[in-house]
Amino acid sequence: MKTDLTDTTASKINKALVKARRAIGTPAVGMVLTLVIVTDEENAYDALKAAGDASREHPSRTLVVIKRVSRSPRDRTQSRLDAEVRVGAEAGTGETVVLRLHGEVVDHAQSVVLPLLLPDAPVVVWWPVNAPLDPANDPLGALAQRRVTDTYACEQPVKELAARADAYTPGDTDLSWTRITPWRSMLAAALDQVACQVQGVEVEGEEFNPSCELLAMWLADRLDVPVRRTRSAGPGLTAVRMDTDCGPIVLDRADGSLATLAIQGQPKRAVALKRRDTAELIAEELRRLDPDDTYASALRYGVERLKQENGGDAPAKGERNSGEREAVPAPVESVAKGPAAEATAEAPVKKAAAK
């Protein structure tokens, strides 16, 4: 069921939600959180579809905030709020409100969103594109326990990662980090099978893919060994090679779907490591609403190193090899670790030799 409201208010939207639930015979509210999506018209459909698919696992009230650009000075001085209220099959397992803001109300979106939040339920804000540099201090981000961005949608991902590190607040996360969860799990499991010390790591992937950078940062932070970042034609991450005193460990995924895990002295095995869509990534992020300390540690450690070595602009310049790949040396220096750097349950990767 869909209800269109033109030049409306938050109070009228709430009344329309109650009326719609009663009309379809589901007056009880069984949603577990409020998901606020801040986007534009171009990306609204894809974001809303991903949120609808994720709602099958996490029934939620989804508020889509679309800030419309006013074409004339007169329009910019006039505020108007249009809304679409979707309940039932139109909104997956939850309910959806699409908010289109015009004029001066664009700068005060939080005043529209606040009355529509579910009481006593966590709030997650997601920016599919054009995320603020400091999500926690954004008026909408300040309402949330969890703030989700996506540096993959930025023109300069490495600079964006540096900005994320400088402005990090507990509760911030990024879908580029979520994309490497299967890689981190597989690499941790591979190291659990051997009693070896890691001496060096090579991470291979697309040139401007922030997930590759984050994986290299995470490995450097957790293993405290030199990490070399090399480039390939993709798609996404293509390989991780770990040199150990027992022989190499290689996780290679050339086609973006099926990977091969090779451990010295063991037969090669095929592992499913497909590239996941946005709905799966959002569903994973909604499973945990507490701060991700592992992400924070990897982000700060890696970006600080990149800023020191390369000015935070790009990966270190490398020499072009034969073929399609271009190597980018990125040795990571060892630093003293404190208690916060101990392995967590989420990242049970073995450290190198005791410092």
Secondary structure, DSSP 8 states (H G I E B T S, - for coil): -EEEESS--HHHHHHHHHHHHHHTT--S----EEEEEEE-HHHHHHHHHHHHHHTTTS-EEEEEEEE---SSHHHHTS-EEEEEEEEGGGGTTSEEEEEEEEGGGGGGHHHHHGGGS-TTS-EEEE-SSS--SSGGGSTTGGG-SEEEE-GGGSS-HHHHHHHHHHT--TTEEEHHHHTTHHHHHHHHHHHHT----EEEEEEEE-TT-HHHHHHHHHHHHHH-S-EEEEE-S-SSEEEEEEEETTEEEEEE-SSSSEEEEEETTS--EEEE-----HHHHHHHHHH--S--HHHHHHHHHHHHHHHHHHTTSSS----B-SSS-BEE----------GGGS--TT-----SS--
